[in-house]
Amino acid sequence: MRIDAALPIPENQPTQKVANSGANAQQGTAAPVTSGQDKAQLSVDSGTVQQLKSTLSQLPEVRQDRVNALRRAVSSGSYQVSNQQLADAIGSDLLSSGQIRLT
């Protein structure tokens, strides 16, 4: 394999300026580049977002029916949680609170 020596880099040579052409060359500002081909479009319109916000704001902060059902199950002793479910819940809580990090 042949390796050519690196070409010397001229260190103190002045840079060349590229002249602007057209009307903006006289003003000293760059012309904005526009293209008729690029277009961004959101897939969800603002009306849908507002409707979802309105629906969400009408929901209660605490779903009392589920809380009451859970209380009844715990009181009657019918609420059963496996060791795996408990470990998963503890791990998820620790991860979301930032107390532990996976690397």
Secondary structure as GFF3:
##gff-version 3
##sequence-region A 1 103
A	DSSP	alpha_helix	23	27	.	.	.	ID=ss1
A	DSSP	alpha_helix	46	58	.	.	.	ID=ss2
A	DSSP	alpha_helix	64	76	.	.	.	ID=ss3
A	DSSP	alpha_helix	83	97	.	.	.	ID=ss4
###
